[in-house]
Amino acid sequence: MAEEPKSAAPERGERTVQIHVPVLARVEGEGALHLRIRGGQIEELSLQIYEPPRLFEKFLEGRSYEEVPDMVARICGICPVAYQISAVNALEDAFGVEPGPWVQAMRRVLYCGEWIQSHCLHIHLLAAPDFLGYESVIAMARDHPQVVRRGLALQALGNDLMRLLGARSVHPIGVKVGGFHHAPHPAEAQAMAERLHAALADTQALVRWCASLAVPEDWQDFVSVAMGDAQQYPIERGRIIAGDGLAIDPAQYEQHFTEEQVAHSTALYSRYRGRAYLVGPLARLNLNRDRLAAPVQQLLAQTALAWPSRNMFHSIVARAIEVHFAVAEAARLLQDYTLPSAPAVAVTPRAGVGYGCSEAPRGLLWHRYRVDGDGRIVEARIVPPTSQNQARIEEDLRLSLQAFGLDHDDEQLRLHCEKVIRNYDPCISCATHFLRLGVQRE
């Protein structure tokens, strides 16, 4: 990783330092961080997103509702199911369609596969090297081969679970408005249920291993936002709730959440009642841990961590808990699987507006569609989880750097910033590129 050559460092109060990190691995998307330190205080800090807009909302205009699930899946290669399920929720809301219990159960199974593969990818390939002091998972694998093998095996299990209902794990094509294009054979479902049951010991071990990692003690005040459901841990449908007591339907989202443009970013920043907020696994667990099955709650208690947690670095444990939960939940739903009379219900388009959301691995994903009488998209709005977390990431960086200590050298500051950002598992554009860090000391 190349850096500009530095001259001998003068006293801190006399120097201005610029650091450029051309490649930050283990972050999905392109961005930069600018940091200015003056007199031992952070004078300027900005997380800069400079990628051009991808215009998916405009691409959808004029397209048939039938095309939407496959199109929005292309927004993300890591969590395509999230985009599909939020989209069909919104379109079924617009058309007044209730797909029925079999479809809802299988959507939940499909979504569990995405949680498993995405969380395991993040834990093992992106986040764990930070906490263990390695520059990459390849280096980590030399000392922790069994941990990495276990993580890759669980990720593969998640991909196979997605393939069961989606026909493929990358940009699956099995989802449609009203249900699925195809129902798996009972023998396939039973074989998958057996694999899931067999993996439970590994997911329990994963939770204990993540809880054993030494993470910074970095307690902060933030508001958690996630979906909520009276009966079950939220994944594929539900209301929107917050740590301050908010409980609203998806149609009310725009009354409480706003997006704003900032000068240093091409991505919009989200605010809840004027402040930054957190979405994602830690927010979900903070708000919904009482909806976990009793065995999962017992495993959570064994972590010896205090929940709800105000330490963002406990996100890695929250992800591990959700991996264990998703494996157990999918196994439960597939255990008594039977073929439906049809994998989808009939859909009759009508003019209207529909709202839908679901819990992507990285957090709340909200969609709104206006459709005409033929079911063509007139207007679309999509609010992904990473854009909702961007203001919180900036807030976290400022607080975490102050707690870490601004007198550390530039390399240590850079590594800490990267650790903070990676901890959110940001998906800036659903690709892996780089973060550039510029530091000015005055």
N, C-alpha and C positions, 0 to 999 in steps of 0.2 A: 504494500500500500504506500504509494509515493506521497511525500510531502515536500513542500518548498523548503530549501535549506534555511537554517536559522543561524543568526549570529549569536555570539555570547550574550546571554540574557542580562540586561541591566537591572537595576532595582525595579520592583514592581510598579511603583508610582511613576516611573520615567518611560515606560515602554508601551508601544502599541503592537499587538501581535495579531496576525492573520493566519489561520490554519485552514487549509483546503483538503478535505478528504474526498478524493474523486470517486471512490466506490465504497458504499456501505452494503455489505451482504446481509442477508437475512431480514430485509425489509421489502415488502411488496409495493413497488411504485417508486416514483421519483420525487425527491424533495430536498430541501436544504434547511439548515438551521443557522441563523445569525445570532451571535451573542456578543454584547458589548459590556465590559466590566469597567467601572470607573470608581476609584476610591474604595475598592472592596465590596461594591454593590453592583447588582445587575441593573444597568441603565437601559438596555434594549435586549429583547429576546423575541425572536419571531421564527415560527416554523413555516417555512416558505414552500408552498406547493405550486410548482410552475408548469405542470403538464397542461397541454391544451385540452379544452373541453372535449368530451367524447360524444356528446349530442345524442345519446340514446333516446332521450325523451322526444326529440324531434324525429328521429328515425321511425318511431312507433306511430306517428300521426298518419292517418290514412290507411293503416294496416288493419286487417281483420283481427278480431279478438282471438281467433284460432291460432294466429301466428305469434301472439305475444309470448306465451311460455317459452318457446324455443328461442325467440329473439333475446329476451331479457337474460336467459341463461348465459349468453355470451358476454354479459357485463363482467362476470367473474369466473375464472377457471377453478378457484378454490371452493367457492360457495355458490354454485349455480342453482342448487335446489332452493336456497333461500329466496333468490329472485323469482323463481318460478312459483313458489308457494305464496309469496306476498302478492304476486300478480293475479293468480287465480282466485285468491281470497277477495281481492278488490273487484275483479270482473264478475264473480259470482254474487257479490254484494250488489253490483249494478243491475244484474239480471234477475235478482231474487231467487237464486239457485241454492238449494241445500243438497250437497252431494251425498249425505248419508253416512252412517257409522263405519261401514267397511272402508270407504274412501278416506275418511278422516284418520282411521287407524293406520292405513297403509301410507298415507302422507307422513304421518308421525314416524313410521318405520324408516321411510326414505330419508327423512330429515335427520334421524338418529345416525344414519350412515355418514351424512355430511359432517355432523358434529364430531364423530369419532375420527374421521380422516383429517379434518382441519385442525382439531385440537392436538392430535398426536403429531402432526407435522410441526405445529408451532412449538410444542413442548420440547421435542427432541432436536429438531433441526435449527430452530430459530432462537429459542429462549434459554434452554438449559446451558449451552456453552457460555453464556454471559455469567451465570451464577457459579459455574465451575472453573472459570478462568481460561477458557479455550477460545481460539479465534474462529473455530468452525466445528461442526459435528464430526468431520473426518478426524480432526485432532482428538476430539472427545472420545471417539469410538476406540482409539488405541488403548485407553485406560478404562473405558466403561463399555466393552463390547456387548455384554448381555443387555444392558439398559437400551442401547441403540437398536439391537435386534428386536427386543420386545416392542419398542416404539414403532419400528417399521412394520412388524407383523400386525400390530393393532391398526395402523394406518391402512394396510392392505385389506384388513377385515372391513373397515369402513367403506373403502372403495367397492368391495364386493357386495356389500349390503346396498349401496346405491345402485349398483348394476342390476340387482335383483328386480327392482321396480322401475328403474330408469333406462334400462337397456345398455347403458354405458355409464361410467363414473365421471367422465369429463364431459360437460355440457350434455347431461342426460336428456333423452327425448321421450320419456314415458309419460310425462305429466300433460294433462289437458284440462281445460275448463270443464268442470263437471266430474272429473275423476282421472282415470288412467287410460292409456291406449290399450293396455294389455294387463292381464292378471297372471302372476306367476303360478306355475303348477304346484300343487300341494307338496309334492316330493321335494321341490326346490326350496320351498319355505321351511319345511321340516329340517332339511339338511343345514340351512342357514341358522335356524334356531339352535341346533345342536352345537354349531361352531361358536355361537354367541355365548351359550352357557359355559362352554369349555374355556372361553376367554375371561371369565369373571375373576379368576384367581390372578391373572396378569393385570387386570385393571385395578384390583385392590392393591396389588404390589406397587403399581404406578402411583396411586394416591399417596401411599406411605413414603415412597421415594421422593416425590415432589415436596411433601411436607417436611422432609429431612434436609432439604437444601437450605443453605445459609443465605438468606435474602436480607437486604437493608431494612433496618427499622425506620420506616419513613411514613409516619402517620399524618394524614391530611384530612381536611374537611371537604366533602363533596356530596352532591345529591345523586343517588342511584336512580336510574330510569330503566324500566324493563316492561315486558308484558306480564300479566298476571291472570291466573285462572283459579276459580274456586275449588276445582277438583284435582288438578294435576300440575306438575311442573311445566311451565309454559315453553312450547316449542313452535307449533305450527299455527296456533290461533289463540285469541284471547283479547283482553282489554289492555290498556296502557296504564301502568301505575308508576308512582315515584315515592321516594323515601319520605317526602313531606306530606303524604296522604293523598296525592292525586290518584284518581281512578276514573278513566274516561274511555269511551269507545274510540276506535281508530278514526271515525269521522270527525272527532273533536280535536284531533292532533294540532291542526293549524291555529286553533284558538289559544294554545298554550306554548307552542314551540315556534320559533322564528329562525330564519336563515338570513345572514348578512354577508356582504362582500367586504373583505379587508384588502388593503393595498398590496400586501406582500404575498397573496395567495390567489391562484385561479380557482380554488375550491371554496365553496361557501362554508361559513362557520355557523353552527347551530347554537341556539340559546334556549334555555327553559326559564321562563319568567325573568329573562334578562341576564342569566348567569350560565356559566359552563356547567355541563353535567356529564355523568358517566353512563355509557351503555356497554354491554358485554357480559362475560361470564361472572365477573365479580359482582356486578350490579344485579344480575339475575339471582345469584346465590344469596346476596344480602337481602333481597326482597322476597324470595320464594323458597328458602331452605325448608320451611315447614311443609312444603308440598312434596318433598322427596319421600320415597318409601322408607319405612323404618330401618331396614338394613343399611340404606345409603346414609341416613341420618346418623346411625351408629358409627359408620366409617368416618363421616365428617367429624364427629366428636373425638375420634381417636387421633385426629391431626393435632390436637392440643392447641389449636389456634382459636382465638376469640372471634365469633361471628355474631353480627355482621362485622366485617373487617373494614378498617379505614386505611389499610396499607395496600397500595396498588400492587406491590410486588407479590401479594398473596393471590394474584390472578392466576399464576401457574398452578396453584393448588385447586382453585375453582375450576380450571379447565380439566384437571385430572378427575375431580369429582364428577364433572359432567360426562367425561368419557365413561366412567364406571356406570353412571346412571343410564346413559344412552345404550350401552351394551345390554344392561339388564332390562331396560324398557323395550327395546326391539325384540329381545328374546321372549318377553312376556306376550307381546302382541302377536308374534308369529307362532307361539306354542300351539294354539288351537286354530290355526289358519284353515279356512275353507274357501273354496272358489265362490265368488259372488255370481248372481244371475247375469250381471253385466258389470264391467269395471268402471263404468261411468253412467251418470244420469243424463237425460236429454236436456239440452240447453236451447232456449229460445231467446235470442238477443232482443233488447229493447233499449230505447234511449234513456240515458241517465248518468249518474255519477256514482262510482263505487270506491270504497276505501278498504284497504287491507294491510295487514302487517304480519310479520312473523319474526322469530328470533334467529337471525343468522349467527354463526359461530361468534362473530365479533359484536353482535348486539342487534338492537331493534332496527328493522328494515321496513320502511313505510312506503306504500304506493297509493296513488290516486289516479283514476282514469275517468275521463268523460267520453262517452260513446254515443254514437247516433243510433237510429232505429235499425240499421243493418248490422250493428255490432262493430262498426269501424271506429278506431280510436280518433277522437277529436282533440284530446289534450291528455298529456301524461305528466305526472310528477313523481319522482323517485328520490327518497332521502336515505342514503346508505349509512351504515353504522359508523364508518371511519370519519365521514364528514361531521357526524354528530359528536365524535370524540375529539376533534381537532382542537377546539378551544380548551378542553380539559387537559389535553397533552401539553399545550403551552403552559397552562396553569401549573401542572404537575412538574414540568421542567424547572420552572422558576422556584417553586417551593423545594423541590428535591435538591437542586444545585445549592441553594442556600444552606440546607441541612448537611449536604455533603461537604461543603467548604470550598469557597471560591479561591482559596490560596493554593489549591492543588495545581500541579503543572498542567499545561494545555492538553497533553495526551491523556491524562487521567480524567480531565473534564470531558474530553471528547468521548471517551469510553463510557463514562457515566451517562452522558446524554443519550448515546446510542442504546444503552441498556434500558433507560426510561422509555424511549420511543418504541423499542422492540417489544417491551412488556405489554403494550396495547395491541400487538399483532396487527398493525395498521395495514390496510389494503388500499393504498392510495390510488392505484389504477389497475390492480390485479395483475401486476408484473413485478419482477424484482430488478431494481436498478440501484440508485445510489442516493446518499445523503451528503451534501457538502456542508461543512461546518466552518464558519468564519468567526474568529474570536478577536475582539479588539479590547485591549487593556489600556486604560488611561489613568 
